[in-house]
Amino acid sequence: MKRRTVLQLAATGAAITALPTLASAAAPLKELRLDYAYYSPTSLVLRRFGWLEEAFKPDGTSIKWVLSAGSNRALEYLNANSIDIGSSAGLAALLARANGNPIRAPYIFSRPEWTALVVRKDSPIRSIADLKGKKVAATKGTDPYLFLLRALKTAGLKRGDIEHVSLQHADGRAALEQGKVDAWAGLDPHMAASELESGSRLIYRNVAFNTYGFLNVREDFLASRPAETGKVIQAYERARAWIRANPGEAAKILSEEAKVSLPVALLQIKLRSDFSNPQPSSEHLKALLAAAPILADEALVKPGADLNRAIAELVDTRFAQPYIAKA
């Protein structure tokens, strides 16, 4: 499938024509299950102010919040039908979709620079090439892990050229600072905290390799509960507007929830997060098209997986338009 075909398929919504229309027969929703995550300040603001609870109270719908420690956890919960809506990095969502996780992404909660390659302040490592033969921590199934693979490729290296240590994000930071690994593919706010509190250095940054924050919805939930999904997006929009108007206050919430210092939270929200464009579009499709080859190159997807079709089926460029506030 050519790039133009992918863009056209997603833009016309052809990928969702087969979804059943069950909304008219759906009974009132008893419980809405969704995640919150420290890498998604919008979710923290939404949870703190109870705006979803407020929106769903007239329907008698209760809200269940589940903490996601990383994209891998959010996507596992979605695949297991433990939550209805979950937040992850875009490329991690594509990896999950290509491997059979039935999700769609109708909303972008941020464009972050939330990952980079990190070493200790006294490390002799200065470049990606220096990572050959070294222990590098990264959480499988997340943007930092996929960022690491793409970064290695820029230096002519592959996954087999390093010793990958699979650790959840917070444990990766601890392993780095304790000298148990040589480098770490970090994730904010843990990465920002390691920089500011332990002097850790970022040896490789590339915002183009950070693949956006995708709000993913189980496909059957989106098909059967479009009104409820729309209410969630409206609430996210309320939180997004509030963060843009009150970044300092949003940083305080992140600081309290993630138990990091205010300077760390401010670094993440003010300098490494862009909340300006929540509408899925060709921008996000193109980012995934550019990133997708690493999934095949490293054999992370099932043999024969059609990544272009998976991209078109994942990124929903139409659903959220009526709910997104005009800037």
N, C-alpha and C positions, 0 to 999 in steps of 0.2 A: 504494500500500500504506500503510495507516494505521499510526501509531506502535504501537498496541496489537498489530496483526498482526505487525509486525516483532519485537516483544518475544516474542510467543508462538511465532513461527516459530523464533527462535534458541533459546528456552528448551526447546522440545520436540525440538530436533535435527532438525527436518524438512528443514532445508537440506542435510543430509549423507546422507539416506537413499539417494541415488542413487550414492554412492561405492562402488566395488567392494571386496569383501572378499577380499584377496589374501594376508593374513598367513599363513594355514595353508600356502600353497604357497611362501612366500618362502624363498630360500636364505639362509644366514648373511650378514649385512651385512659387506662387506670394509672399507668406509671410511665414516665419518660426517663430513660436511662442515658446519661451522657457523661463524658469525661471532663476533667479539668487537669491542667498540666502547667508546670512552672515555665515551660517553653512557650506557653500560650497565655500571656498576660490578660488577653481579652476574656478568657474563660475564668480567670481568677476574679476579675472585676464583676463579671456576670454573677458568679457564685456569691461574692461578698455582699452585693446589694439585693440579691433575691429577686431580680427582675424576671427570671423565668418562672419562679414560683408565683409571682404576681400575675404574669400573663396567663398562666394555666389554671389559676385558682377558680375562675368561673366555670371551667369544664370539669372540676373535681379531679384533675390529674395531679398526681404527686410527682416530685422530681427526685431522682436518685443520682447523686454525683459519685463518680468513681475516679480516683487518682490514677493518671497514666504517668509512669516514670520515664517513658520514652515512646517514640513512634511504634516500636515493636510491640509494646504492651497494648497501646490503643488499638492497633490492628488485630492483635490476638483476641482482644475482647469483642471487637466487631465480628470477627470470623466465628467466634464461639457463641454469638448472639447473647453476650453478656451486657452489651450496651447497644443503643440504637444509633448514636452519633458520637464520633470520636475524632480527635485532632492528631495529625501527623505531618511529617514532611511529604512534599509532593512525590519525590522519587521513591520513598519508602511505600507510599500508597500505590504507586505504579507497580512496584515489585509484588506487593500483596495481590493486586488485581490480576496481574499476569499469571500468578500462581493459584488463582481460583477464589480469592476472597471477593465476594460479590458486593462491592462498594462503589459509590459514586461520590464525586466531590463538587457540590454546588456552590461552595463559598470558600474564599481565601481569607484566613484570619490575620495574616501578616506576611510581609516579605522580610524575613530576618536574615542577618548574617550571624547565625547562631552557632556555627561550627568552624573550626580551624585546626591545624595540627600544632600541638602544644608540647613543649619540653620544659624541664626544670631550668631554673635561672642559671645554674652552674653547668649545664649540659654542654658538651663539645659539639653536639649536633647543630648544624646551621642550615641545612637544606634537606629537601626530600631525598636526594641521592644518598645522604648520610644515613638514611633509615635502613639501608640494605643490611639484612642480617640482624636487625634490632627487634626488640619486643615492643609492640605497639598495641595499646588498649583501644578498643572501640566496641560499641554495642551493635551487634548484628541486627539487620533489618531496620536501621535508622539512617538519617541523613549523615551523621558523622562517619559511620562505617562506609557508606557509599561515597562520601566526600574523600575519605582516605584512599579508596580504590581509584577514584578519578585522579587524585593528586599524584599517586604513585605512577600512573600511566604517563603523566606529563614529564616524568623523569626517566621514562623507559623501564619502569619497574612493574612487577605484578604482585598479586597477593602472596604468591609463593616465595617472593624475595624478602619478606619480613616474617616475623613470628607474631601472628595475630593472637592477642589475648582478649577473649570475649568477656567483657564486664559491663554491667549496667553503668550509666553515666557517672553517678556519684562515686561508685567503686573505682571507676577508671581514674578519676581525679585523685582519689586516695592512693591508688597504686603508683601513679606518677610521682606524687609528692613524697612517697615512702621509698622511692627508688626501686620498686618491684618491676616497673616497665621503663623503657627508655623514652617513649613518647605516647601521646594520647590524642585521639580524635575527639576533641572536647565538645561540650554542649552548654550553652548558657542556661541558667545562671552559674552553673558549676565552673565553667571556663572563666568567666569574668571574675569569680571569687578567687580562683587559683592565680590569676594574673595579679589582682590587687592585693591579695593577702599573702601569697607565697612567692611572688615575683616570677611566676612562670612566664615563658616567652612563647609567642606565636611565631612559628617558623614558616608557616604557609597559610595565606589567606586568599580567598577567591570568592567574592560574593556571588558570582555567576554559578558556582557549584553548590550554593545553598538553594534548595529547590522549594521555596515558599512554604507557608503553613496552610495545609489543606484541611478543611472541615469535611470529614467523610461521613456519609450516611449509608446504612445498609440499604441495598437496592430495593428489597421488598418493603422496607419501612418507607422509603421515599415514594414508592408507587402507591402504597395503601394509605399513607398519612401525609399527603402533600400540605394540607393546612397546618398540621402540627410542625412539620419541617419549616414551613414559612414563618411560623411564630418564633421558632428558635433563631432563624436568620435575622428576624427583626430585632430580637433581643441582643444578638451579637452586634448588630448595627448600632444599637443604643450604647453598648459597651465600647465599641470602637470609637464612636463620636466622643464619648466621655474621656477616653484615654488621650485622644488628640487634643482635647481642650484642657486636660489636667494631667500631663505626663508626670509631674512630681508626685501627685497624689496616687497615681497608678503605680509608681515605683515604690511608694510606701506599702501598698497592698502586696506587691510582689515580694518585698523585703520581709514582711510579716509571714506570708504564706510559705515561702521557700526557706525562711530562716537564714537569709543572707543580709549583709550590711546594705544600708541605703545607697552608698556609692556603687556597689555591685549592681543593684537593681536599676539605678539610674543609667549605668553604662549599657545594660541590656536594652532598656526601653528607649532612651533618648538617642543613643548612638548606633544601635545595632538592630533596630526594629522600624519598619516602614509600614504604617497602617493606612496608607492612602488609597489602595486599590483592592477592594474585596471582590470584585466581579471577575469570575473565571473567564478567560479570553484567549485569543491566539497567543498572547504573551506567555501564558502558562503552558499551552500546548507545545509551543516552540521550545520552551525550556526542557520539557520532558523528552521531546524528540531528540534534543542535543545530548541529553543525559542517558537515554535508554541503552545505547550500545554497550555501556559498561556492564549492564545486567546480563547480556548475552555473552560478552567477552569473558566474564568471570563465572559463567555457568550457574548464575543465581536463579534463573527461571527454568521452568520445565522445557525439555527439548521440544522444539516446534512451536513454542509460544509466539503468538503474533503480537509483538509489542506495540506496533502502530495501532492495531485495533484496540488493544487494551487502553492506550492513551485516549483514543476517541470515546471509548465507553466510560472511562473514569471521569474525565473533565466535562462537567455539565455547564455549558456556557449560557443556558437559557433560564434555568429554574429560578435563580435568585434575583433576576432583573427587577421584578415588581417590588421587591422587598428592600433593595439597596438604596440608601439615602443618596440623593444627588448632592455632590460637593458644592 
